[in-house]
Amino acid sequence: MGHSKRMTDDNNSHLEVQEAELIKRAQSDPRDFADLYDLYAQRVFRYLLSKTGNQQDAEDLTTQTFMAALQSLPSYQHRGSFSAWLFSIARNKTNDHFRKQHKQISLEEAEGDKVDWRNPGILRDQTLDLSKLISRLPEDDQELLRLRFVAEMKFSEIAALVKKSEDAVKKKIYRLLSWMENQLEDNNV
């Protein structure tokens, strides 16, 4: 177990060093920003699609997010949380979008029939039940689930983004998942 954790820590450390190098290069030459774009574009797009439920809006907001990031990159100070910084831009762009549109869709509407929460064994009825449970969650809780499972962010990245400790974020997400699992079990007895 210790060997596996050490390999994961080494891999994460390598990725952080690689990311820091990409940021430094992009700050020196904006043409190198394409590497950062390639690294994060899909995750940002999926996150924005889950927020808007509309591919065109998600594409537009992804473009706006990366344009804003490129413009702000010269003043960005890398402290190991580039993804949190990038997703905070995406969240702000989404909030601006919804202020203009005066609407926001729920997480289950955005996911529709695709909701599986990394568990391919969930049956369609359970998926519908899960969607109902998610819709009853406060928006902040839905947002945590979006960041973890749609944007595929690490707990540390989410913590930096929502300005809470990593342990608090882990506990909250695990409690949400446990609560949903218990609710599903209670409904299917």
LOKOLBA-77821 format. One record per residue: residue in three letters; x negated, y negated, z negated of N, C-alpha, C in turn. Coordinates in steps of 0.05 Angstrom, whole numbers. Example, Ala and Ser with C-alpha at 12.3 -4.5 7.8 and 13.67 -1.06 7.14 Angstrom:
+---------+--------+--------+--------+--------+--------+--------+--------+--------+--------+
! residuo !    n.u !    n.v !    n.w !   ca.u !   ca.v !   ca.w !    c.u !    c.v !    c.w !
+---------+--------+--------+--------+--------+--------+--------+--------+--------+--------+
!     ala !   -264 !    114 !   -156 !   -246 !     90 !   -156 !   -264 !     66 !   -156 !
!     ser !   -257 !     45 !   -142 !   -273 !     21 !   -143 !   -258 !     -1 !   -157 !
+---------+--------+--------+--------+--------+--------+--------+--------+--------+--------+
//
This chain:
+---------+--------+--------+--------+--------+--------+--------+--------+--------+--------+
! residuo !    n.u !    n.v !    n.w !   ca.u !   ca.v !   ca.w !    c.u !    c.v !    c.w !
+---------+--------+--------+--------+--------+--------+--------+--------+--------+--------+
!     met !    -16 !     24 !      0 !      0 !      0 !      0 !    -17 !    -25 !      0 !
!     gly !    -39 !    -25 !    -16 !    -56 !    -48 !    -18 !    -70 !    -54 !      9 !
!     his !    -78 !    -32 !     23 !    -92 !    -35 !     48 !    -73 !    -48 !     69 !
!     ser !    -48 !    -39 !     69 !    -28 !    -50 !     88 !    -23 !    -80 !     82 !
!     lys !    -21 !    -88 !     57 !    -17 !   -116 !     50 !    -41 !   -132 !     58 !
!     arg !    -65 !   -121 !     54 !    -90 !   -135 !     61 !    -91 !   -140 !     91 !
!     met !    -82 !   -120 !    107 !    -82 !   -123 !    136 !    -62 !   -144 !    145 !
!     thr !    -39 !   -145 !    132 !    -18 !   -165 !    138 !    -29 !   -193 !    130 !
!     asp !    -41 !   -195 !    107 !    -53 !   -221 !     99 !    -74 !   -230 !    118 !
!     asp !    -92 !   -211 !    127 !   -113 !   -218 !    146 !   -100 !   -227 !    173 !
!     asn !    -79 !   -213 !    181 !    -66 !   -220 !    206 !    -53 !   -248 !    204 !
!     asn !    -39 !   -254 !    182 !    -27 !   -280 !    178 !    -48 !   -302 !    177 !
!     ser !    -71 !   -296 !    163 !    -92 !   -315 !    162 !   -104 !   -321 !    189 !
!     his !   -107 !   -301 !    206 !   -117 !   -304 !    233 !    -97 !   -321 !    249 !
!     leu !    -71 !   -316 !    246 !    -51 !   -331 !    261 !    -51 !   -361 !    252 !
!     glu !    -55 !   -366 !    226 !    -56 !   -393 !    216 !    -80 !   -408 !    227 !
!     val !   -103 !   -394 !    229 !   -127 !   -406 !    240 !   -122 !   -412 !    270 !
!     gln !   -111 !   -393 !    284 !   -105 !   -397 !    312 !    -86 !   -420 !    316 !
!     glu !    -65 !   -422 !    300 !    -46 !   -444 !    302 !    -60 !   -470 !    297 !
!     ala !    -77 !   -472 !    276 !    -91 !   -496 !    269 !   -108 !   -505 !    293 !
!     glu !   -121 !   -486 !    306 !   -138 !   -492 !    329 !   -121 !   -503 !    352 !
!     leu !    -98 !   -491 !    357 !    -80 !   -500 !    378 !    -70 !   -529 !    372 !
!     ile !    -64 !   -534 !    348 !    -55 !   -561 !    340 !    -77 !   -582 !    345 !
!     lys !   -101 !   -575 !    336 !   -124 !   -593 !    339 !   -129 !   -599 !    369 !
!     arg !   -128 !   -578 !    385 !   -132 !   -582 !    414 !   -110 !   -599 !    426 !
!     ala !    -86 !   -594 !    418 !    -63 !   -609 !    429 !    -64 !   -638 !    420 !
!     gln !    -74 !   -643 !    396 !    -77 !   -671 !    387 !    -98 !   -686 !    403 !
!     ser !   -119 !   -671 !    412 !   -140 !   -683 !    428 !   -131 !   -687 !    457 !
!     asp !   -117 !   -667 !    468 !   -108 !   -668 !    496 !    -79 !   -658 !    497 !
!     pro !    -60 !   -676 !    502 !    -32 !   -668 !    503 !    -25 !   -646 !    522 !
!     arg !    -42 !   -641 !    542 !    -37 !   -619 !    561 !    -39 !   -592 !    547 !
!     asp !    -54 !   -591 !    525 !    -57 !   -566 !    510 !    -32 !   -561 !    492 !
!     phe !    -14 !   -579 !    491 !     11 !   -575 !    476 !     27 !   -552 !    487 !
!     ala !     23 !   -545 !    512 !     37 !   -523 !    525 !     33 !   -497 !    510 !
!     asp !      9 !   -493 !    498 !      4 !   -469 !    482 !     22 !   -468 !    457 !
!     leu !     26 !   -490 !    444 !     44 !   -491 !    421 !     73 !   -487 !    430 !
!     tyr !     80 !   -499 !    452 !    106 !   -495 !    464 !    112 !   -465 !    469 !
!     asp !     93 !   -452 !    482 !     96 !   -424 !    488 !     99 !   -407 !    462 !
!     leu !     85 !   -415 !    441 !     86 !   -400 !    416 !    113 !   -403 !    402 !
!     tyr !    126 !   -426 !    404 !    150 !   -431 !    389 !    176 !   -435 !    405 !
!     ala !    175 !   -438 !    430 !    199 !   -445 !    446 !    222 !   -426 !    443 !
!     gln !    217 !   -400 !    444 !    238 !   -380 !    442 !    252 !   -381 !    415 !
!     arg !    236 !   -383 !    394 !    247 !   -384 !    367 !    264 !   -409 !    363 !
!     val !    254 !   -432 !    372 !    269 !   -457 !    369 !    295 !   -455 !    386 !
!     phe !    293 !   -445 !    410 !    317 !   -443 !    427 !    338 !   -425 !    414 !
!     arg !    329 !   -401 !    404 !    349 !   -383 !    391 !    362 !   -396 !    367 !
!     tyr !    346 !   -410 !    351 !    357 !   -424 !    328 !    377 !   -445 !    337 !
!     leu !    370 !   -461 !    357 !    388 !   -482 !    366 !    413 !   -470 !    379 !
!     leu !    410 !   -448 !    393 !    433 !   -434 !    405 !    452 !   -424 !    383 !
!     ser !    440 !   -414 !    361 !    457 !   -405 !    339 !    472 !   -428 !    325 !
!     lys !    460 !   -452 !    327 !    473 !   -475 !    315 !    495 !   -487 !    333 !
!     thr !    490 !   -486 !    359 !    508 !   -500 !    378 !    528 !   -481 !    391 !
!     gly !    520 !   -456 !    396 !    536 !   -437 !    410 !    539 !   -443 !    440 !
!     asn !    522 !   -461 !    450 !    523 !   -469 !    478 !    495 !   -469 !    489 !
!     gln !    491 !   -454 !    510 !    464 !   -451 !    522 !    453 !   -478 !    532 !
!     gln !    469 !   -493 !    546 !    460 !   -519 !    557 !    452 !   -538 !    534 !
!     asp !    469 !   -540 !    513 !    462 !   -557 !    491 !    436 !   -547 !    477 !
!     ala !    434 !   -521 !    474 !    410 !   -510 !    461 !    385 !   -516 !    478 !
!     glu !    387 !   -514 !    504 !    364 !   -521 !    522 !    357 !   -550 !    520 !
!     asp !    378 !   -567 !    520 !    373 !   -596 !    518 !    360 !   -603 !    491 !
!     leu !    370 !   -591 !    470 !    359 !   -597 !    443 !    331 !   -586 !    440 !
!     thr !    326 !   -563 !    453 !    299 !   -552 !    452 !    279 !   -571 !    466 !
!     thr !    287 !   -582 !    488 !    271 !   -601 !    503 !    267 !   -626 !    485 !
!     gln !    288 !   -636 !    473 !    286 !   -660 !    456 !    268 !   -655 !    432 !
!     thr !    270 !   -631 !    421 !    253 !   -623 !    398 !    224 !   -624 !    406 !
!     phe !    217 !   -612 !    428 !    189 !   -610 !    436 !    178 !   -637 !    446 !
!     met !    195 !   -653 !    457 !    187 !   -680 !    465 !    181 !   -697 !    440 !
!     ala !    198 !   -695 !    420 !    193 !   -710 !    395 !    168 !   -700 !    381 !
!     ala !    164 !   -674 !    382 !    140 !   -662 !    369 !    115 !   -672 !    384 !
!     leu !    116 !   -672 !    410 !     93 !   -681 !    426 !     87 !   -710 !    419 !
!     gln !    107 !   -727 !    418 !    103 !   -755 !    412 !     92 !   -760 !    384 !
!     ser !    100 !   -743 !    365 !     92 !   -746 !    337 !     66 !   -731 !    330 !
!     leu !     58 !   -714 !    348 !     35 !   -696 !    342 !      9 !   -711 !    335 !
!     pro !      3 !   -734 !    347 !    -22 !   -748 !    339 !    -23 !   -755 !    309 !
!     ser !      0 !   -760 !    297 !      0 !   -768 !    269 !      6 !   -744 !    250 !
!     tyr !     10 !   -720 !    262 !     16 !   -696 !    246 !     -9 !   -688 !    231 !
!     gln !     -5 !   -683 !    205 !    -27 !   -672 !    188 !    -22 !   -643 !    182 !
!     his !    -38 !   -625 !    193 !    -33 !   -596 !    190 !    -40 !   -587 !    162 !
!     arg !    -20 !   -576 !    149 !    -24 !   -565 !    122 !    -13 !   -537 !    120 !
!     gly !    -14 !   -523 !    143 !     -4 !   -495 !    143 !     26 !   -492 !    146 !
!     ser !     40 !   -513 !    154 !     69 !   -511 !    157 !     79 !   -524 !    183 !
!     phe !     65 !   -519 !    205 !     73 !   -531 !    230 !    101 !   -522 !    238 !
!     ser !    108 !   -497 !    234 !    135 !   -487 !    241 !    156 !   -502 !    225 !
!     ala !    151 !   -507 !    199 !    170 !   -521 !    183 !    174 !   -550 !    194 !
!     trp !    152 !   -562 !    202 !    153 !   -589 !    213 !    169 !   -588 !    239 !
!     leu !    164 !   -569 !    256 !    177 !   -566 !    282 !    207 !   -561 !    278 !
!     phe !    214 !   -543 !    260 !    242 !   -536 !    256 !    257 !   -559 !    242 !
!     ser !    242 !   -576 !    227 !    256 !   -599 !    215 !    263 !   -619 !    238 !
!     ile !    247 !   -621 !    258 !    254 !   -637 !    281 !    278 !   -625 !    295 !
!     ala !    278 !   -599 !    299 !    301 !   -585 !    312 !    326 !   -590 !    296 !
!     arg !    325 !   -588 !    270 !    349 !   -593 !    253 !    359 !   -621 !    256 !
!     asn !    340 !   -640 !    256 !    348 !   -668 !    259 !    361 !   -673 !    286 !
!     lys !    350 !   -661 !    307 !    361 !   -664 !    334 !    389 !   -652 !    335 !
!     thr !    393 !   -629 !    321 !    419 !   -617 !    320 !    439 !   -634 !    305 !
!     asn !    430 !   -645 !    282 !    448 !   -662 !    267 !    456 !   -687 !    283 !
!     asp !    437 !   -699 !    297 !    444 !   -721 !    315 !    464 !   -713 !    336 !
!     his !    460 !   -689 !    348 !    478 !   -679 !    368 !    506 !   -676 !    357 !
!     phe !    509 !   -664 !    333 !    535 !   -660 !    321 !    548 !   -686 !    312 !
!     arg !    532 !   -705 !    304 !    544 !   -731 !    297 !    556 !   -744 !    322 !
!     lys !    543 !   -740 !    344 !    554 !   -751 !    369 !    579 !   -735 !    378 !
!     gln !    578 !   -709 !    374 !    600 !   -691 !    383 !    622 !   -688 !    363 !
!     his !    616 !   -694 !    337 !    636 !   -691 !    315 !    646 !   -663 !    312 !
!     lys !    628 !   -643 !    316 !    635 !   -616 !    311 !    611 !   -599 !    305 !
!     gln !    615 !   -577 !    291 !    594 !   -558 !    287 !    607 !   -531 !    285 !
!     ile !    594 !   -511 !    297 !    606 !   -485 !    297 !    594 !   -469 !    274 !
!     ser !    608 !   -448 !    266 !    599 !   -431 !    244 !    579 !   -411 !    256 !
!     leu !    564 !   -399 !    238 !    544 !   -380 !    246 !    556 !   -356 !    262 !
!     glu !    579 !   -346 !    252 !    590 !   -323 !    266 !    601 !   -330 !    293 !
!     glu !    610 !   -355 !    297 !    619 !   -363 !    324 !    596 !   -364 !    343 !
!     ala !    573 !   -373 !    333 !    549 !   -375 !    350 !    539 !   -347 !    358 !
!     glu !    541 !   -329 !    339 !    530 !   -302 !    344 !    551 !   -284 !    359 !
!     gly !    576 !   -289 !    354 !    597 !   -273 !    367 !    593 !   -243 !    363 !
!     asp !    595 !   -228 !    385 !    593 !   -199 !    384 !    564 !   -190 !    379 !
!     lys !    545 !   -208 !    380 !    517 !   -200 !    378 !    508 !   -197 !    349 !
!     val !    524 !   -205 !    329 !    515 !   -203 !    301 !    509 !   -175 !    294 !
!     asp !    484 !   -169 !    287 !    477 !   -143 !    277 !    459 !   -145 !    253 !
!     trp !    448 !   -169 !    247 !    431 !   -174 !    224 !    410 !   -152 !    221 !
!     arg !    398 !   -145 !    243 !    375 !   -126 !    243 !    383 !    -98 !    234 !
!     asn !    409 !    -92 !    235 !    418 !    -65 !    227 !    436 !    -54 !    249 !
!     pro !    423 !    -39 !    267 !    439 !    -28 !    290 !    460 !     -8 !    282 !
!     gly !    460 !      1 !    258 !    480 !     21 !    249 !    507 !      9 !    241 !
!     ile !    508 !    -18 !    240 !    533 !    -31 !    232 !    554 !    -27 !    254 !
!     leu !    577 !    -17 !    247 !    598 !    -12 !    266 !    612 !    -39 !    273 !
!     arg !    627 !    -39 !    294 !    641 !    -64 !    303 !    659 !    -75 !    281 !
!     asp !    674 !    -58 !    267 !    691 !    -68 !    245 !    675 !    -81 !    223 !
!     gln !    652 !    -69 !    217 !    635 !    -80 !    197 !    623 !   -107 !    206 !
!     thr !    617 !   -109 !    232 !    607 !   -134 !    243 !    628 !   -156 !    240 !
!     leu !    653 !   -149 !    246 !    675 !   -169 !    243 !    678 !   -177 !    213 !
!     asp !    676 !   -157 !    195 !    677 !   -163 !    167 !    654 !   -181 !    159 !
!     leu !    630 !   -175 !    169 !    606 !   -190 !    163 !    610 !   -219 !    173 !
!     ser !    621 !   -222 !    197 !    626 !   -249 !    208 !    644 !   -265 !    190 !
!     lys !    665 !   -251 !    179 !    684 !   -265 !    161 !    670 !   -273 !    136 !
!     leu !    653 !   -256 !    125 !    638 !   -262 !    101 !    620 !   -286 !    105 !
!     ile !    605 !   -286 !    128 !    587 !   -307 !    134 !    602 !   -334 !    136 !
!     ser !    625 !   -333 !    149 !    641 !   -358 !    152 !    649 !   -370 !    126 !
!     arg !    651 !   -353 !    105 !    659 !   -364 !     79 !    636 !   -376 !     63 !
!     leu !    612 !   -371 !     73 !    588 !   -381 !     59 !    586 !   -412 !     64 !
!     pro !    575 !   -426 !     44 !    569 !   -454 !     49 !    549 !   -457 !     72 !
!     glu !    550 !   -480 !     85 !    532 !   -485 !    108 !    503 !   -481 !    101 !
!     asp !    495 !   -489 !     77 !    467 !   -486 !     68 !    458 !   -457 !     68 !
!     asp !    476 !   -439 !     59 !    470 !   -411 !     59 !    469 !   -400 !     87 !
!     gln !    488 !   -408 !    104 !    487 !   -400 !    132 !    461 !   -408 !    145 !
!     glu !    452 !   -432 !    138 !    428 !   -443 !    149 !    404 !   -426 !    141 !
!     leu !    403 !   -417 !    116 !    381 !   -399 !    108 !    381 !   -374 !    124 !
!     leu !    404 !   -362 !    128 !    406 !   -338 !    144 !    397 !   -343 !    173 !
!     arg !    405 !   -365 !    184 !    397 !   -373 !    212 !    367 !   -375 !    214 !
!     leu !    355 !   -389 !    195 !    326 !   -393 !    196 !    311 !   -366 !    193 !
!     arg !    321 !   -349 !    176 !    307 !   -323 !    172 !    312 !   -303 !    194 !
!     phe !    337 !   -301 !    204 !    343 !   -279 !    222 !    345 !   -288 !    251 !
!     val !    352 !   -312 !    256 !    354 !   -322 !    284 !    327 !   -335 !    292 !
!     ala !    317 !   -353 !    276 !    292 !   -367 !    282 !    268 !   -349 !    274 !
!     glu !    273 !   -328 !    259 !    252 !   -309 !    251 !    229 !   -323 !    236 !
!     met !    237 !   -341 !    219 !    217 !   -356 !    203 !    209 !   -339 !    179 !
!     lys !    184 !   -343 !    170 !    174 !   -330 !    146 !    186 !   -345 !    122 !
!     phe !    187 !   -332 !     99 !    198 !   -344 !     75 !    182 !   -370 !     69 !
!     ser !    156 !   -369 !     72 !    140 !   -393 !     66 !    147 !   -416 !     84 !
!     glu !    153 !   -411 !    110 !    160 !   -432 !    129 !    188 !   -443 !    121 !
!     ile !    206 !   -426 !    114 !    233 !   -435 !    106 !    230 !   -453 !     81 !
!     ala !    214 !   -444 !     62 !    210 !   -458 !     37 !    200 !   -487 !     43 !
!     ala !    180 !   -488 !     60 !    170 !   -515 !     67 !    191 !   -532 !     81 !
!     leu !    207 !   -520 !     97 !    228 !   -535 !    111 !    250 !   -545 !     93 !
!     val !    259 !   -528 !     75 !    281 !   -536 !     57 !    271 !   -548 !     31 !
!     lys !    245 !   -550 !     28 !    232 !   -562 !      5 !    240 !   -549 !    -21 !
!     lys !    237 !   -522 !    -21 !    241 !   -506 !    -45 !    218 !   -486 !    -46 !
!     ser !    215 !   -473 !    -69 !    193 !   -454 !    -72 !    199 !   -429 !    -55 !
!     glu !    178 !   -416 !    -47 !    181 !   -391 !    -31 !    197 !   -371 !    -47 !
!     asp !    191 !   -368 !    -73 !    206 !   -349 !    -89 !    236 !   -356 !    -90 !
!     ala !    242 !   -381 !    -92 !    271 !   -389 !    -93 !    285 !   -382 !    -67 !
!     val !    271 !   -386 !    -45 !    282 !   -380 !    -19 !    286 !   -350 !    -16 !
!     lys !    266 !   -334 !    -23 !    268 !   -305 !    -22 !    292 !   -295 !    -39 !
!     lys !    293 !   -305 !    -63 !    314 !   -296 !    -81 !    342 !   -303 !    -70 !
!     lys !    344 !   -327 !    -59 !    370 !   -336 !    -49 !    378 !   -318 !    -25 !
!     ile !    360 !   -313 !     -6 !    366 !   -297 !     17 !    372 !   -268 !      9 !
!     tyr !    356 !   -257 !     -9 !    362 !   -229 !    -18 !    388 !   -228 !    -33 !
!     arg !    395 !   -248 !    -49 !    421 !   -248 !    -62 !    444 !   -250 !    -42 !
!     leu !    440 !   -267 !    -22 !    461 !   -269 !     -1 !    465 !   -242 !     13 !
!     leu !    443 !   -229 !     20 !    445 !   -203 !     33 !    457 !   -182 !     15 !
!     ser !    450 !   -182 !    -10 !    461 !   -163 !    -29 !    491 !   -168 !    -33 !
!     trp !    498 !   -194 !    -36 !    527 !   -201 !    -39 !    543 !   -192 !    -15 !
!     met !    532 !   -197 !      9 !    546 !   -188 !     33 !    549 !   -158 !     35 !
!     glu !    527 !   -144 !     28 !    528 !   -115 !     28 !    549 !   -104 !      9 !
!     asn !    549 !   -116 !    -15 !    569 !   -107 !    -36 !    598 !   -113 !    -26 !
!     gln !    602 !   -136 !    -14 !    628 !   -143 !     -4 !    637 !   -123 !     18 !
!     leu !    618 !   -116 !     36 !    625 !    -97 !     57 !    631 !    -70 !     45 !
!     glu !    616 !    -61 !     25 !    621 !    -35 !     13 !    648 !    -35 !     -1 !
!     asp !    654 !    -57 !    -15 !    680 !    -59 !    -29 !    704 !    -58 !    -10 !
!     asn !    700 !    -70 !     13 !    722 !    -70 !     33 !    725 !    -44 !     48 !
!     asn !    704 !    -27 !     47 !    705 !     -2 !     63 !    708 !     23 !     45 !
!     val !    714 !     19 !     20 !    717 !     43 !      2 !    743 !     57 !      7 !
+---------+--------+--------+--------+--------+--------+--------+--------+--------+--------+
//
